[in-house]
Amino acid sequence: MPTDVERWKSEVYGNEIREHLLEFAEQGWDSIPEDERDAWFERFKWWGLYHQRNGQESYFMMRIGTPNGVLTPGQTEVVAEVADEYARGPAENPIFGNGYVDWTTRQSIQLHWIKLEDIPEIFDKLESVGLSTQQACGDSWRNIVGCPVAGKDKHEHVDALPVAMELNETFKGNDDHSNLPRKWKVSVTGCREGCGQGDINDLALEPATKEIDGEETKGFNIRIGGGLSRNEPRLARDIDVFVTPEQAPEVSGAISALFRDNGDRDNRYNARIKFLMDEWGAEKFRNVLQEEYVDFELETAGEDLRSEYSYNSGYADGGHSDHVGIHEQADGNYYVGLDVLVGRMGVDDTKELARVADEYGSGEIRITQRQNVIITDVPEEKLDALQNEDLLDHYSPDPHPFMRGSIACTGTEFCSLSIVETKNRQVRYARWLKENVDLPAGVEDFHIHLSGCTASCAQPQIADISLRGMKTRKDGEPVEALDIGLGGGLGENPNFAEWVTQRVPVDEVPGAIKNLLANFEERREGDETFREFVARTDEEELAELVEPEETSYEDPMMHNTKRTWYPYADDDGLDASPAPTRADGTPIASDD
């Protein structure tokens, strides 16, 4: 039997949701029938809106899609203006204040505390500069990711940006591909580092060459079925297909249609294409694609370039590969990558980012999959002045490894799925580690990813140290806790982290990391990386090397365990929540 979600989608879905959404916005929060809210909240995702967690009724997270992470001149300023005017809530975050922008691991933008009644005005402002929330969520083509400096990188094998943009233009709003069995994540990359992270996407186009009609042709090999969520991660699998840039949209559409027609609509837990690949295998998948969905002869896979992949690899590669720092572009200008700790930037800083990009570059900003931002097109003679800007004191192009390597998802601050607080905690972890822990000699990259649940939005399985939200008891009291995994990474030969220790109280995690790194340094062979060390050490020994311990680190959120309406509010009990609220933010009484 089709799931409730499939039934709701069969009634109203895709582009037609917008009309209903705008009607609800005009009439206010109370106009959504209480017994229909689950259905409408599921549909609203297609237009980039997630209803926030329990205790925050009537508030939404809004996701803005930025294909390949590109913000064209003028767009960043409008994002900051929208966040300033509409993304302020009834409580303040003790680290980030009230009003901020989140840069995401899928090169998108998220805003919080959005009121339903403000959505028409927000849509108008965003669309006036070419931005949209369309299909930023929901069972459809999500934001297309890729190398954040595509078209700028002097080392790229093929410029993938036109392909990513054509896919976006072709499939966003396309009714034939608007209602898929589940989310559809696409990566297109042509760079040598592999920073499109194709291995963890549903559809990956990766750089390759193939001799066709006696000529070497640049294009893409195709992989299918990667993903991290649900405790069942998969690496995308090679289906032995090569496409030219010109063929990419047609073949990508054919694969999307195959998924639309054959994905599991009876069980949402089995609906991602990775499970169809498990069932069919690569050979059958390719055969069905060729026989039923493509009307020309598919080329077999070309020679891939994976041997050069270094992004999120965890292996020494002669330098950083995360695009943070100052790098020369193919045209002789420079791009400057800024480290944004856990991806969150205040409204005023986002406005400054737009100004600085206009003054020193072309006004363009690129977002990376490590939650950072890049200022492009900076002439060499402006680099010194740019580096003297105050903004770069807070968002460094040369950050400490613990700052550089930190990623965190939204967490219980807003998310209904998360089990623990994440953003503020990872900031506190990184700061404590920077002050109290010395990395072994030569270790310049060290990734710690904190995800609040198994949805894996912080991509924990591909980090040196993976942290995943749980609960436990300490001294008889319920506390927030983290599972600890080790040694994940992508690169030429990707693998997922080994989960070696479970349910560590959150205040003991920094001590565990400190002790683990000391044990690594003591047992290290030569200049091996942490990932190499983990790979040669058995899981039982790794668990013994973690050694959780209380330290000087203090965690004010550890007793939260999601029993509050907002984890940082002075009066944080669920009964103290002001939600739901009217358009002006005043509470709606229960008897209204």
RODO-2510 file (C-alpha; in nm, 4 decimals, decimal comma):
residues 592
     n   res          X          Y          Z
     1     m     0,0000     0,0000     0,0000
     2     p     0,1273     0,3509    -0,0764
     3     t     0,2460     0,5437     0,2275
     4     d     0,0634     0,8430     0,3741
     5     v     0,3187     1,0678     0,2072
     6     e     0,2504     0,9125    -0,1339
     7     r    -0,1234     0,9584    -0,0769
     8     w    -0,0733     1,3242     0,0146
     9     k     0,1485     1,3740    -0,2885
    10     s    -0,1117     1,2165    -0,5184
    11     e    -0,3601     1,4828    -0,4077
    12     v    -0,1423     1,7951    -0,4272
    13     y     0,2271     1,8138    -0,5113
    14     g     0,4916     1,9921    -0,7112
    15     n     0,4410     2,3378    -0,8542
    16     e     0,0726     2,3480    -0,7555
    17     i     0,1684     2,3547    -0,3860
    18     r     0,2710     2,7187    -0,4215
    19     e    -0,0839     2,8412    -0,4773
    20     h    -0,2023     2,6725    -0,1576
    21     l     0,1027     2,7914     0,0350
    22     l     0,0368     3,1531    -0,0584
    23     e    -0,3306     3,1187     0,0383
    24     f    -0,2347     2,9880     0,3819
    25     a     0,0151     3,2711     0,4158
    26     e    -0,2540     3,5281     0,3413
    27     q    -0,4986     3,3753     0,5903
    28     g    -0,2436     3,2997     0,8653
    29     w    -0,1176     3,0012     1,0623
    30     d    -0,4572     2,9055     1,2029
    31     s    -0,5988     2,8586     0,8543
    32     i    -0,4122     2,5281     0,8180
    33     p    -0,6553     2,2653     0,9546
    34     e    -0,4934     2,0919     1,2487
    35     d    -0,5740     1,7449     1,1151
    36     e    -0,4129     1,8327     0,7792
    37     r    -0,0908     1,9892     0,9080
    38     d     0,1254     1,6804     0,8635
    39     a     0,0169     1,6594     0,5002
    40     w     0,0747     2,0265     0,4273
    41     f     0,4067     2,0354     0,6096
    42     e     0,5232     1,7452     0,3926
    43     r     0,4105     1,9294     0,0788
    44     f     0,5646     2,2605     0,1851
    45     k     0,9074     2,0941     0,1753
    46     w     0,8879     2,0988    -0,2043
    47     w     0,9002     2,4783    -0,1760
    48     g     1,1904     2,4724     0,0666
    49     l     1,0025     2,4934     0,3973
    50     y     1,0435     2,2647     0,6974
    51     h     0,8240     2,3156     0,9998
    52     q     1,0493     2,3544     1,3031
    53     r     1,0543     2,1277     1,6074
    54     n     0,8096     2,0732     1,8913
    55     g     0,7699     2,3932     2,0926
    56     q     0,8296     2,6118     1,7857
    57     e     0,4943     2,5690     1,6155
    58     s     0,4184     2,8222     1,3399
    59     y     0,7901     2,8771     1,2662
    60     f     0,9671     2,7340     0,9611
    61     m     1,3156     2,6731     0,8326
    62     m     1,3539     2,8011     0,4767
    63     r     1,6102     2,6511     0,2399
    64     i     1,7258     2,8477    -0,0628
    65     g     1,8758     2,6504    -0,3497
    66     t     2,1974     2,7805    -0,5031
    67     p     2,3004     2,5456    -0,7866
    68     n     2,6651     2,4447    -0,7542
    69     g     2,6856     2,6869    -0,4622
    70     v     2,6933     2,9945    -0,6864
    71     l     2,5592     3,3270    -0,5618
    72     t     2,5764     3,5817    -0,8407
    73     p     2,6454     3,9523    -0,7739
    74     g     2,3634     4,1051    -0,5687
    75     q     2,2212     3,7783    -0,4389
    76     t     2,4227     3,7561    -0,1163
    77     e     2,3091     4,1032    -0,0154
    78     v     1,9437     4,0072    -0,0648
    79     v     1,9905     3,6877     0,1382
    80     a     2,1310     3,8997     0,4216
    81     e     1,8420     4,1452     0,3954
    82     v     1,5843     3,8651     0,4070
    83     a     1,7569     3,7100     0,7097
    84     d     1,7705     4,0480     0,8820
    85     e     1,4036     4,1260     0,8274
    86     y     1,2365     3,7860     0,8511
    87     a     1,4701     3,5330     1,0221
    88     r     1,4661     3,6613     1,3788
    89     g     1,2927     3,4637     1,6488
    90     p     1,1581     3,4971     2,0037
    91     a     1,4870     3,3856     2,1639
    92     e     1,8558     3,4569     2,1167
    93     n     2,1362     3,2112     2,0531
    94     p     2,4177     3,2803     2,3059
    95     i     2,6911     3,2389     2,0427
    96     f     2,5255     3,3566     1,7205
    97     g     2,2702     3,6088     1,8454
    98     n     1,9387     3,6532     1,6665
    99     g     1,9461     3,6667     1,2876
   100     y     2,1930     3,4574     1,0903
   101     v     2,2523     3,2610     0,7715
   102     d     2,3473     2,8931     0,7600
   103     w     2,5653     2,7735     0,4715
   104     t     2,4967     2,3998     0,4281
   105     t     2,6833     2,0824     0,3340
   106     r     2,4891     2,0809     0,0061
   107     q     2,5964     2,4304    -0,0973
   108     s     2,2585     2,5765    -0,0060
   109     i     2,1340     2,8405     0,2399
   110     q     1,9062     2,7927     0,5392
   111     l     1,7179     3,0564     0,7375
   112     h     1,5252     2,9958     1,0599
   113     w     1,2295     3,1437     1,2492
   114     i     1,0442     3,2113     0,9220
   115     k     0,6756     3,2982     0,9637
   116     l     0,4213     3,1589     0,7211
   117     e     0,2654     3,5019     0,6755
   118     d     0,5973     3,6497     0,5514
   119     i     0,6585     3,3939     0,2778
   120     p     0,5004     3,5881    -0,0128
   121     e     0,7235     3,8890     0,0569
   122     i     1,0281     3,6667     0,0972
   123     f     0,9572     3,4895    -0,2311
   124     d     0,9260     3,8258    -0,4072
   125     k     1,2584     3,9485    -0,2690
   126     l     1,4436     3,6279    -0,3528
   127     e     1,2959     3,5913    -0,6997
   128     s     1,3761     3,9544    -0,7842
   129     v     1,7450     3,8524    -0,7964
   130     g     1,6991     3,5037    -0,9414
   131     l     1,6929     3,3005    -0,6183
   132     s     1,4335     3,0387    -0,5356
   133     t     1,3318     2,7862    -0,2714
   134     q     1,1699     2,5619    -0,5329
   135     q     1,2601     2,1945    -0,4810
   136     a     1,5159     2,2837    -0,2150
   137     c     1,3525     1,9972    -0,0233
   138     g     1,0919     1,7325    -0,0998
   139     d     1,0863     1,4239    -0,3224
   140     s     1,2463     1,5790    -0,6255
   141     w     1,5730     1,7105    -0,7674
   142     r     1,7470     1,8811    -0,4757
   143     n     2,0137     2,1483    -0,5058
   144     i     2,2780     2,0281    -0,7519
   145     v     2,6247     2,0225    -0,5967
   146     g     2,9702     2,0298    -0,7477
   147     c     3,3133     2,1822    -0,7288
   148     p     3,2555     2,5278    -0,5747
   149     v     3,5125     2,6851    -0,8063
   150     a     3,3960     2,5183    -1,1265
   151     g     3,4833     2,7409    -1,4203
   152     k     3,7488     2,9187    -1,2091
   153     d     3,9798     2,6323    -1,1102
   154     k     4,3028     2,6297    -1,3086
   155     h     4,3413     2,2553    -1,2514
   156     e     3,9960     2,1302    -1,3529
   157     h     3,9719     1,8634    -1,6222
   158     v     3,6381     1,9779    -1,7575
   159     d     3,4263     2,2822    -1,6727
   160     a     3,1244     2,1231    -1,5082
   161     l     2,9459     2,4489    -1,4247
   162     p     2,7489     2,4742    -1,7527
   163     v     2,6338     2,1143    -1,7055
   164     a     2,5204     2,1738    -1,3473
   165     m     2,3358     2,4893    -1,4489
   166     e     2,1675     2,3178    -1,7437
   167     l     2,0530     2,0340    -1,5189
   168     n     1,9107     2,2907    -1,2787
   169     e     1,7280     2,4746    -1,5575
   170     t     1,5967     2,1506    -1,7070
   171     f     1,4712     1,9716    -1,3980
   172     k     1,3709     2,2397    -1,1479
   173     g     0,9965     2,2837    -1,1896
   174     n     0,9800     2,0036    -1,4467
   175     d     0,6490     1,8252    -1,3872
   176     d     0,7823     1,4979    -1,5287
   177     h     1,0424     1,4847    -1,2512
   178     s     0,8655     1,6703    -0,9703
   179     n     0,7280     1,3692    -0,7831
   180     l     0,9961     1,1060    -0,7277
   181     p     0,9779     0,8222    -0,4749
   182     r     1,2254     1,0054    -0,2547
   183     k     1,4795     1,2888    -0,2559
   184     w     1,7159     1,3021    -0,5536
   185     k     2,0661     1,4334    -0,4856
   186     v     2,2906     1,5056    -0,7818
   187     s     2,6606     1,5897    -0,7995
   188     v     2,8482     1,7144    -1,1063
   189     t     3,2194     1,7732    -1,0867
   190     g     3,5033     1,8162    -1,3310
   191     c     3,7855     1,9001    -1,0916
   192     r     4,0849     1,6894    -0,9931
   193     e     4,0075     1,6986    -0,6184
   194     g     3,6673     1,5283    -0,6468
   195     c     3,5059     1,7946    -0,4299
   196     g     3,1636     1,7286    -0,5766
   197     q     3,1584     1,4302    -0,3362
   198     g     2,9858     1,2165    -0,5962
   199     d     3,0372     0,9029    -0,3897
   200     i     2,7621     1,0062    -0,1458
   201     n     2,5047     1,1231    -0,4022
   202     d     2,2173     0,9470    -0,5765
   203     l     2,3517     1,0480    -0,9175
   204     a     2,7168     1,1396    -0,9668
   205     l     2,8809     1,2728    -1,2814
   206     e     3,2567     1,2448    -1,2370
   207     p     3,5366     1,3617    -1,4695
   208     a     3,6619     1,1078    -1,7229
   209     t     3,8078     1,0807    -2,0721
   210     k     3,7230     0,8370    -2,3489
   211     e     3,8388     0,7845    -2,7033
   212     i     3,5406     0,8279    -2,9336
   213     d     3,5820     0,8108    -3,3122
   214     g     3,9575     0,8276    -3,2709
   215     e     3,9541     1,1423    -3,0563
   216     e     4,0021     1,1794    -2,6827
   217     t     3,6795     1,3208    -2,5438
   218     k     3,6334     1,4811    -2,2050
   219     g     3,3151     1,4095    -2,0159
   220     f     3,1805     1,2178    -1,7188
   221     n     3,1505     0,8662    -1,5872
   222     i     2,8252     0,7976    -1,4043
   223     r     2,7822     0,6481    -1,0602
   224     i     2,4520     0,5721    -0,8898
   225     g     2,3188     0,5139    -0,5400
   226     g     2,5392     0,6896    -0,2862
   227     g     2,4045     0,8238     0,0420
   228     l     2,4663     0,8415     0,4160
   229     s     2,1336     0,8388     0,5985
   230     r     1,9447     0,5768     0,8003
   231     n     2,2487     0,3949     0,9358
   232     e     2,2766     0,2349     0,5922
   233     p     2,5367     0,4387     0,4065
   234     r     2,6262     0,3458     0,0517
   235     l     2,8961     0,4548    -0,1880
   236     a     2,7723     0,5346    -0,5364
   237     r     2,8328     0,2483    -0,7777
   238     d     2,9791     0,2561    -1,1263
   239     i     2,7216     0,1636    -1,3926
   240     d     2,9744     0,1593    -1,6800
   241     v     2,8419     0,4672    -1,8633
   242     f     3,0317     0,7638    -2,0057
   243     v     2,8537     1,0788    -2,1250
   244     t     2,9739     1,3924    -2,2941
   245     p     2,8696     1,7269    -2,1452
   246     e     2,6107     1,7546    -2,4229
   247     q     2,4609     1,4135    -2,3383
   248     a     2,4575     1,4698    -1,9633
   249     p     2,1100     1,6303    -1,9331
   250     e     1,9376     1,3642    -2,1438
   251     v     2,0982     1,0700    -1,9660
   252     s     2,0504     1,2292    -1,6234
   253     g     1,6826     1,2779    -1,7030
   254     a     1,6558     0,9161    -1,8157
   255     i     1,8050     0,7958    -1,4859
   256     s     1,5670     1,0199    -1,2922
   257     a     1,2734     0,8765    -1,4892
   258     l     1,3932     0,5226    -1,4212
   259     f     1,3965     0,6015    -1,0495
   260     r     1,0547     0,7685    -1,0726
   261     d     0,9039     0,4564    -1,2300
   262     n     1,0845     0,1864    -1,0311
   263     g     1,1632     0,3284    -0,6873
   264     d     0,9750     0,1922    -0,3864
   265     r     0,6679     0,4057    -0,3109
   266     d     0,5275     0,1577    -0,0577
   267     n     0,8046     0,2000     0,1997
   268     r     0,9771     0,5367     0,2434
   269     y     1,2595     0,3723     0,4371
   270     n     1,3384     0,1725     0,1248
   271     a     1,2675     0,4426    -0,1306
   272     r     1,6117     0,5891    -0,2057
   273     i     1,7764     0,4734    -0,5263
   274     k     2,0571     0,3076    -0,3268
   275     f     1,8099     0,0352    -0,2334
   276     l     1,7043    -0,0123    -0,5962
   277     m     2,0731    -0,0528    -0,6789
   278     d     2,1022    -0,3105    -0,3998
   279     e     1,8122    -0,5026    -0,5517
   280     w     1,9075    -0,4769    -0,9192
   281     g     2,2834    -0,4432    -0,9278
   282     a     2,4756    -0,2213    -1,1689
   283     e     2,4407    -0,4513    -1,4725
   284     k     2,0617    -0,4721    -1,4616
   285     f     2,0375    -0,0998    -1,3890
   286     r     2,2413    -0,0192    -1,6984
   287     n     2,0436    -0,2624    -1,9136
   288     v     1,7056    -0,1168    -1,8121
   289     l     1,8384     0,2362    -1,8629
   290     q     1,9575     0,1476    -2,2138
   291     e     1,6562    -0,0565    -2,3213
   292     e     1,3729     0,1535    -2,1780
   293     y     1,4938     0,5092    -2,1196
   294     v     1,7687     0,6068    -2,3656
   295     d     1,7244     0,5965    -2,7431
   296     f     2,0929     0,6041    -2,8423
   297     e     2,3765     0,3639    -2,7671
   298     l     2,5339     0,4447    -2,4331
   299     e     2,9124     0,4570    -2,4243
   300     t     3,0903     0,2341    -2,1762
   301     a     3,2795     0,4086    -1,8973
   302     g     3,5893     0,6070    -1,9818
   303     e     3,9148     0,6437    -1,7930
   304     d     3,8335     0,8053    -1,4618
   305     l     4,0470     1,0546    -1,2737
   306     r     3,9781     0,9277    -0,9240
   307     s     4,3456     0,8642    -0,8503
   308     e     4,3815     1,2406    -0,7999
   309     y     4,0843     1,2784    -0,5638
   310     s     4,1854     1,4475    -0,2394
   311     y     3,8750     1,6288    -0,1117
   312     n     3,7725     1,4957     0,2318
   313     s     4,0113     1,2083     0,1701
   314     g     4,1980     1,2082     0,5023
   315     y     4,5234     1,1360     0,3205
   316     a     4,8306     1,3565     0,2888
   317     d     4,8239     1,5213    -0,0517
   318     g     5,0799     1,7995    -0,0372
   319     g     4,8365     2,0629     0,0823
   320     h     4,4756     2,1473     0,1572
   321     s     4,2019     2,0598    -0,0908
   322     d     3,9027     2,2278     0,0720
   323     h     3,9319     2,5590    -0,1207
   324     v     3,9889     2,7553     0,2005
   325     g     4,2775     2,9972     0,1507
   326     i     4,4090     3,2050    -0,1396
   327     h     4,4250     3,0317    -0,4768
   328     e     4,4965     3,1462    -0,8298
   329     q     4,2171     3,1085    -1,0835
   330     a     4,2579     3,0012    -1,4451
   331     d     4,2185     3,3647    -1,5586
   332     g     4,4969     3,4969    -1,3337
   333     n     4,2664     3,6422    -1,0694
   334     y     4,2326     3,4769    -0,7294
   335     y     3,9635     3,3203    -0,5166
   336     v     3,9753     3,3468    -0,1385
   337     g     3,8074     3,0758     0,0661
   338     l     3,6927     3,1736     0,4151
   339     d     3,6404     2,9322     0,7019
   340     v     3,2912     2,9687     0,8517
   341     l     3,2883     2,7692     1,1738
   342     v     2,9927     2,5220     1,1551
   343     g     2,8602     2,7188     0,8579
   344     r     2,6761     2,9909     1,0506
   345     m     2,7260     3,3621     0,9754
   346     g     2,5464     3,6516     1,1423
   347     v     2,3324     3,8917     0,9415
   348     d     2,5759     4,1813     0,9732
   349     d     2,8681     3,9621     0,8710
   350     t     2,6729     3,8330     0,5709
   351     k     2,6121     4,1915     0,4634
   352     e     2,9849     4,2571     0,5046
   353     l     3,0598     3,9488     0,2958
   354     a     2,8475     4,0914     0,0136
   355     r     3,0220     4,4285     0,0407
   356     v     3,3710     4,2798     0,0467
   357     a     3,2930     4,0579    -0,2527
   358     d     3,1720     4,3621    -0,4466
   359     e     3,4692     4,5779    -0,3481
   360     y     3,7492     4,3296    -0,4081
   361     g     3,5997     4,0733    -0,6468
   362     s     3,3149     4,0482    -0,8952
   363     g     3,0471     4,0330    -0,6245
   364     e     3,0115     3,6582    -0,6697
   365     i     3,0171     3,4200    -0,3721
   366     r     3,0547     3,0439    -0,3879
   367     i     2,9395     2,8050    -0,1108
   368     t     3,1317     2,4842    -0,0403
   369     q     3,0197     2,1464     0,0889
   370     r     3,2258     2,2125     0,4016
   371     q     2,9906     2,4990     0,4987
   372     n     3,2417     2,7649     0,3925
   373     v     3,2255     3,0570     0,1483
   374     i     3,4541     3,1731    -0,1313
   375     i     3,5087     3,5228    -0,2704
   376     t     3,5970     3,4895    -0,6387
   377     d     3,7619     3,7032    -0,9067
   378     v     3,9971     3,9026    -0,6842
   379     p     4,2809     4,0750    -0,8753
   380     e     4,6236     4,0054    -0,7301
   381     e     4,6795     4,3712    -0,6456
   382     k     4,3734     4,3693    -0,4160
   383     l     4,4681     4,0643    -0,2112
   384     d     4,6575     4,2504     0,0609
   385     a     4,3764     4,4987     0,1182
   386     l     4,1197     4,2180     0,1263
   387     q     4,3207     4,0300     0,3891
   388     n     4,3218     4,3420     0,6078
   389     e     3,9404     4,3537     0,6193
   390     d     3,7945     4,2916     0,9677
   391     l     3,5679     4,0229     0,8244
   392     l     3,8696     3,7998     0,7637
   393     d     3,9651     3,8222     1,1314
   394     h     3,6487     3,6268     1,2087
   395     y     3,6360     3,4086     0,8955
   396     s     3,9968     3,3225     0,8312
   397     p     4,1491     3,2022     0,5040
   398     d     4,4113     3,0258     0,7185
   399     p     4,2253     2,8774     1,0163
   400     h     4,3438     2,6382     1,2854
   401     p     4,2824     2,2729     1,1841
   402     f     4,0171     2,2218     1,4546
   403     m     3,8262     2,5248     1,3198
   404     r     3,8848     2,4308     0,9588
   405     g     3,7687     2,0741     1,0117
   406     s     3,4456     2,1384     1,2051
   407     i     3,1058     2,0670     1,0521
   408     a     2,7736     2,0540     1,2362
   409     c     2,4112     2,0105     1,1345
   410     t     2,1176     2,2185     1,2635
   411     g     2,0599     2,0083     1,5750
   412     t     1,7844     2,0365     1,8345
   413     e     1,7905     2,4133     1,8154
   414     f     1,5374     2,3797     1,5315
   415     c     1,5286     2,0251     1,3923
   416     s     1,2545     1,7774     1,4843
   417     l     1,4748     1,4759     1,4025
   418     s     1,7883     1,5687     1,5942
   419     i     1,8540     1,4113     1,9329
   420     v     2,1197     1,6573     2,0578
   421     e     2,2287     2,0198     2,0301
   422     t     2,5005     2,0561     1,7649
   423     k     2,6007     2,4007     1,6325
   424     n     2,6950     2,5686     1,9594
   425     r     2,8437     2,2477     2,0939
   426     q     3,0765     2,1988     1,7984
   427     v     3,1886     2,5627     1,8278
   428     r     3,2682     2,5020     2,1955
   429     y     3,4445     2,1739     2,1133
   430     a     3,6601     2,3379     1,8447
   431     r     3,7563     2,6287     2,0688
   432     w     3,8447     2,4007     2,3611
   433     l     4,0469     2,1656     2,1415
   434     k     4,2353     2,4570     1,9861
   435     e     4,3384     2,5804     2,3294
   436     n     4,4079     2,2454     2,4946
   437     v     4,5176     1,9903     2,2337
   438     d     4,8237     1,9821     2,0098
   439     l     4,7859     1,7936     1,6848
   440     p     5,0699     1,5569     1,5923
   441     a     5,3432     1,7039     1,3751
   442     g     5,2455     1,7533     1,0141
   443     v     4,8695     1,7088     1,0695
   444     e     4,7205     2,0152     0,9016
   445     d     4,3735     1,8804     0,8243
   446     f     4,1594     1,7099     1,0859
   447     h     3,7872     1,6747     1,0313
   448     i     3,5325     1,6450     1,3136
   449     h     3,1692     1,6246     1,2001
   450     l     2,8827     1,6412     1,4496
   451     s     2,5426     1,5161     1,3367
   452     g     2,2431     1,5259     1,5659
   453     c     2,0914     1,1993     1,4420
   454     t     2,1244     0,9232     1,1837
   455     a     1,9974     1,1471     0,9009
   456     s     2,3657     1,2423     0,8704
   457     c     2,3207     1,5985     0,7455
   458     a     2,6694     1,6807     0,8813
   459     q     2,8109     1,3872     0,6815
   460     p     2,9757     1,2273     0,9874
   461     q     3,0681     0,9006     0,8177
   462     i     3,3320     1,0745     0,6022
   463     a     3,5227     1,2498     0,8815
   464     d     3,8358     1,1646     1,0791
   465     i     3,6203     1,1750     1,3915
   466     s     3,2478     1,1167     1,3495
   467     l     3,0037     1,2261     1,6183
   468     r     2,6373     1,1192     1,6151
   469     g     2,3678     1,2224     1,8593
   470     m     2,2351     0,9806     2,1202
   471     k     2,1086     0,9848     2,4803
   472     t     2,2426     0,8159     2,7916
   473     r     2,2385     0,8481     3,1707
   474     k     2,5136     0,9937     3,3849
   475     d     2,5038     1,0057     3,7641
   476     g     2,1455     0,8855     3,7386
   477     e     2,0379     1,1749     3,5157
   478     p     1,9479     1,1689     3,1438
   479     v     2,2107     1,3503     2,9373
   480     e     2,2941     1,4108     2,5751
   481     a     2,5546     1,1740     2,4366
   482     l     2,7456     1,0980     2,1182
   483     d     2,8521     0,7865     1,9337
   484     i     3,2113     0,8178     1,8129
   485     g     3,3303     0,6892     1,4766
   486     l     3,6811     0,7009     1,3326
   487     g     3,8655     0,7068     1,0032
   488     g     3,6049     0,8004     0,7443
   489     g     3,6920     0,9782     0,4216
   490     l     3,6439     0,9997     0,0468
   491     g     3,9203     1,0222    -0,2162
   492     e     4,0198     0,7555    -0,4658
   493     n     3,9205     0,4737    -0,2289
   494     p     3,6435     0,6050    -0,0037
   495     n     3,5271     0,4341     0,3111
   496     f     3,2963     0,5127     0,5988
   497     a     3,3954     0,5659     0,9597
   498     e     3,3994     0,2750     1,2035
   499     w     3,1652     0,3403     1,4976
   500     v     3,3887     0,2259     1,7836
   501     t     3,2358     0,3841     2,0950
   502     q     2,8700     0,4467     2,1788
   503     r     2,6805     0,6881     2,4011
   504     v     2,9657     0,8982     2,5382
   505     p     2,8283     1,1834     2,7553
   506     v     2,8848     1,5056     2,5633
   507     d     3,1036     1,6623     2,8350
   508     e     3,3479     1,3715     2,8045
   509     v     3,3895     1,3914     2,4260
   510     p     3,6648     1,6591     2,4164
   511     g     3,8656     1,4509     2,6624
   512     a     3,8081     1,1453     2,4458
   513     i     3,9409     1,3307     2,1406
   514     k     4,2419     1,4596     2,3347
   515     n     4,3314     1,1118     2,4584
   516     l     4,2716     0,9571     2,1176
   517     l     4,5077     1,2022     1,9480
   518     a     4,7723     1,1413     2,2135
   519     n     4,7409     0,7665     2,1569
   520     f     4,7604     0,8205     1,7807
   521     e     5,0785     1,0248     1,8177
   522     e     5,2358     0,7599     2,0415
   523     r     5,1573     0,4736     1,8018
   524     r     5,1978     0,6610     1,4727
   525     e     5,4275     0,5089     1,2131
   526     g     5,6281     0,7717     1,0323
   527     d     5,4107     1,0483     0,8907
   528     e     5,0998     0,8381     0,8402
   529     t     4,7678     1,0191     0,8503
   530     f     4,4994     0,9565     1,1084
   531     r     4,2898     0,7725     0,8494
   532     e     4,5823     0,5450     0,7635
   533     f     4,6355     0,4766     1,1326
   534     v     4,2691     0,3845     1,1799
   535     a     4,2764     0,1596     0,8725
   536     r     4,5603    -0,0541     1,0134
   537     t     4,4239    -0,0718     1,3690
   538     d     4,1503    -0,3190     1,4627
   539     e     3,8198    -0,1906     1,5936
   540     e     3,8618    -0,3303     1,9451
   541     e     4,1930    -0,1526     1,9931
   542     l     4,0516     0,1704     1,8505
   543     a     3,7721     0,1616     2,1070
   544     e     4,0298     0,1282     2,3842
   545     l     4,2222     0,4310     2,2528
   546     v     3,9242     0,6684     2,2732
   547     e     3,9173     0,6922     2,6552
   548     p     3,6321     0,9360     2,7353
   549     e     3,7200     1,1701     3,0209
   550     e     3,5908     1,4775     3,2002
   551     t     3,8127     1,7819     3,1514
   552     s     3,7918     2,1577     3,1987
   553     y     3,5377     2,1607     2,9139
   554     e     3,1879     2,2496     3,0339
   555     d     2,8673     2,1767     2,8439
   556     p     2,5656     2,3873     2,9423
   557     m     2,3327     2,1948     2,7087
   558     m     2,4101     1,8383     2,8188
   559     h     2,0963     1,7964     3,0346
   560     n     1,8684     1,9330     2,7636
   561     t     1,7791     1,5975     2,6008
   562     k     1,5212     1,7758     2,3836
   563     r     1,2878     1,8500     2,6739
   564     t     1,2901     2,2234     2,6076
   565     w     1,1263     2,4455     2,3483
   566     y     1,4598     2,6158     2,2731
   567     p     1,7851     2,4822     2,4196
   568     y     1,9287     2,8242     2,5111
   569     a     1,6211     3,0039     2,6441
   570     d     1,6367     3,1264     3,0048
   571     d     1,2913     2,9811     3,0632
   572     d     1,3277     2,6779     2,8406
   573     g     1,0490     2,4437     2,9475
   574     l     0,8017     2,3406     2,6802
   575     d     0,5258     2,5133     2,8762
   576     a     0,7185     2,8418     2,8468
   577     s     0,7205     2,8387     2,4660
   578     p     0,5585     3,1421     2,3032
   579     a     0,4605     2,9298     2,0026
   580     p     0,2446     2,9220     1,8086
   581     t     0,2503     3,2925     1,7298
   582     r     0,0691     3,5338     1,5049
   583     a     0,2342     3,7106     1,2136
   584     d     0,3646     3,9818     1,4476
   585     g     0,5176     3,7255     1,6841
   586     t     0,2593     3,7539     1,9641
   587     p     0,1472     3,4178     2,1097
   588     i    -0,1780     3,2589     1,9967
   589     a    -0,3693     3,1511     2,3049
   590     s    -0,4880     2,7898     2,3114
   591     d    -0,8524     2,8999     2,3152
   592     d    -0,8200     3,1432     2,0205
***
